[in-house]
Amino acid sequence: MILKHLSIDCVIFGFKDNKLCVLLWQSDSDVAKRFFSEKDNYDNVEVLFTENPMHAQQNYWGLIGTHLPEEEDIDEYARFILSKSTGLDKVYLKQVKTFGKVDRVPYMRVLTTAYYAIINPEYHDMKQSEMARVINWFEIDKLPKLLFDHKKIIEAALKKLRDEVKYHPVGFHMLPEKFTLTELQTLYEVILDTELDTRNFRKKIQNMGLLVDTGEKQTNVAHRAAKLYSFDVEVYDKLKEEGLNFRI
C-alpha cells in the first residue's frame, strides 16, 4: 500500500561547469499511475495525479521523489529512488530533515523526508528513469518554477551541505578521480559561496595528509599544466568518520 501522507524527496547537487546545480524532473504521470496502481487501488492514490500541478501544467519542476510504500524502509527507499530515477548507485546520500507544515501540499496532508546527494555529473553515467518525462540540471541561483515547498527544501539541503563540508570531506564526491588544487578550491568556493585565500586553503588542505601527488599533470590545456592529485582513501575514510576543521 502507498502511504499517501508520507513521501521522500531527493536534492541531488552536482558540480557542473564550475557551478553548483540541482537535478530536477518532470515526472510522467501515465507511467507513475501504472507504478502506483500495481501497489495500491488506484482510487486510493488518484489525488496524487489529478491535483499535482506538475501533471496539470508542464511549467512546474520538482525534486526527484515519490510517496513511500508501506513495506519499505525510508532510508533504503531513498537510495532506491535515486538509483531508479538516475541510474546512480553508491553516491553520498544524507538525510536533511522532515518537512511537515500543514499546508505544504494544498490538497492533502503530506510529510516529506528530504535527502541530499552530491555527485559530479561529468563522471557519472546518468540514466533517465521511465517515470521521468524529462530531467535537467539547474544552477542553484537560476531555479525554475518549483512544486510546493521544494525551494525551501533545496535551501535547507544547501545549508546542510555547507555545514557538512566544513567538518567532513563530503564535497570531494563532486570531483573526478584526479584533480588540480584549483579545481578543489573552486569546488569549495562554489559550495560555500565565498572567496577563499589560495595560500591558506592550500596550506590547510595539504596539512591534512589527504592528497596524493599522482606525478601527472593536466593535458591539452592552454595555460601552464597544473599537477594532478587524488585522495588517500584511508585518510579520507578516517576524516569522514572523525571529522575535520575546514573553516577557512
N, C-alpha and C positions, 0 to 999 in steps of 0.2 A: 504494500500500500504506500502511496505517496503522501508524505506529511506536508499538506498544503501550507501550513503555518510556519514551516522551517525550511530555510534554504541556505545554500553555500554560494559565495561569490569570490572569485579569484582575481586579484590585482596582479597582473603579470607585467613587471617592469623589465625594460630592455634598454641596453646602451647601444644606440644606433646612430651612426654618423655623428658621434660626439654629442648626442642629445639623449636625455632621459625620456623614454617613451613608455606608453601603456598600450597593451594589446586589448582591443575591444572587438565585439562581434555584433552582428545582427543575426539572430537565430532563424532557422527555417521552421515556421510554425507547423507545417504539414508533417515534417519528419518528427518534430517534438511530440505532436499529438499521437503519432503511432508509438513512439517510445513510451510515453506515459500510459497509453491505453493498454500496453502489454502488462503494466504493473498495477493498474487500477481500473476501476469502472470509469469510463470517460466522463460520465455525468458528474463524478466527484471532482474532476480536475479541469472541467471545461472553462471555468472562470479564469484559469491561468493563461488562456489563449485569447478568449473573447475580450478581456479587459486590458490586456497588456499593450501599452502604447507602441511597443516595438513591432507588434504584429499588425497593428492597425495603421501605423504611419512609418514609412521607411526612413524618415529622417532621424529616428532615435537610435542611439547605440547603447550598449550595456556591457558590464563586466561579464566575463565568461563564468557561468554558474548555472545552477538548477536547484530544484526542490529535492529534499532528502527523502529517499525511500526508507521506510520504517525499519528494515532489517540491516541497514548499512551503518558502519562506524563513521563518524563525521570526519575525522582526520584522513582515514583511508579513502573516503569518498571524494574528498577534496583532491587527493592525488589522482584518483580515477578520472575526475572531471578534467583535470589538467592534461592528462595523457590522452583521453578520448577526444578532447577538443583541439589539441595542437600536435599530438604525437610526441610530446615532451615527457621524458622519464628521467628520474634521478636528478631533479633540479632542486635548488634550495627553496623550500616552502615553509612558511611560518604563519601561525595564526595571529591575526591582528586583534580582533575583539568581536563581540556580537552587537549588532545594531538592532534596537528594538523599539524605536519610537512608534507610538500608536498609529500615527498617520503616515508612516514612511511609504507604505503602499496604500493608495487611497481606497481601493475596492475590497481589501481584505487584510486582516491582521497577519503580518509576516515578520518573523525574526530571521535575520540572516547573519551567519558567521562568516567573517571575511578572512581571507588568507592573502599573503603576498608571496610571489615567486620572483626570482631575478635570473635573467639569462642574457647572453649576448646573441641577438638574433642572427648575426652573420655566421655563427659557428654551431647552429642547430638546424636540423632538417625539419622545418615546420610543416605539419600536415593538417590541412583544414578538415575539421570534423564534418560528417554528413549532416550534423544538426545545425551547422552554421551556414547561413546564406552567404556571408562574407565575413572575413576577419581582417583587421588592419591595425597598423601601428599609428599612434597619435602622440605628438610631442606633449609633454606634461603641461605646458602652458598654452596649448592650442587644441583643447579638447572639443569634440563635437557636442551636440545636444544629447544629454545622458538621461537614462531612465531613473526614476525615483530619486533616491539619495546617493546614487553611485558616485557623484562628485565628492560628497563628504567622505565616502568610504575610501576613495583614492587619496584624498588629503590625509586621512588618518593612517593609511598604509604608508604613505610617503614619510610622515613624521616618524612612524615606527622604524622604517628603513634608515632614516637619517640618525636616529638614536642608536640603532644597532651597529652601523658601520663605525661608530666611534669606539666601540668596545669589542667587536668581533670582526674578523676579516671576511664578512659575508659579501662585500662588494666585489671581491675578486672573482666571484662566479660570473661576472659580466665580461671578463677579459678572455682573450684567446689563450692558448697554452703557452705561447711565447709572446712577450710584450715589452715595450720600452718603458722607462721610468716616466717619460712624458705622458704616455697613454694611461699609466696608473694614476698619475697626478690629475690628469684631465677627468678621469672617471670620478675621483673623489670630489673634485671641484663641481662637477655636474650634479652629483648626488646631494652634496651639502649646499649647493647654490652659493658658493663663496670662493673667492680667490685665495689660493694658498701660497705661502712663501716657498719658492722652489728649493732653496738651500735647506731650510728647516724640514721640509717634507722629506727630501731625500735622505737627510741625516737620520731622521726618526725611523723611516722605513727600513733603512739598511742596518740600523742598530738592533732591529728585531730578529735578525738572522733568518729572515723568512725568504729572502730572494736568493736564487741560484743564477750565477752568470753562465749562460749557455755557451759562451765562447763564439756566438754568432752575432751578426749584425743585420740590420734591415737591408733589403734588396729592392731594386727598382724604385728608388725614391729620388726626388730632385735635389733634396738637401743632403747634408752630411749624414751618412748612415749611423744610426744610434745602436748601442748594444741591446741585445735581446735577453730578457730574463724569464725565468719560470719560478714557480713556487716550490719550496721544500715541503713536500707533502706531510712529513712527520711534524715539522714545526707548525705548519698550517693547522693540522688537526688538533695539536696541543693548544694553540691560541684560540681556536674555535671553541674549545671546551673551557679553558681557563680565562679567556678574555684578554683584552689589551687596552692600553690607554692611547687612543688615537686622536686625542684632542690636539689640534694644531693651531 
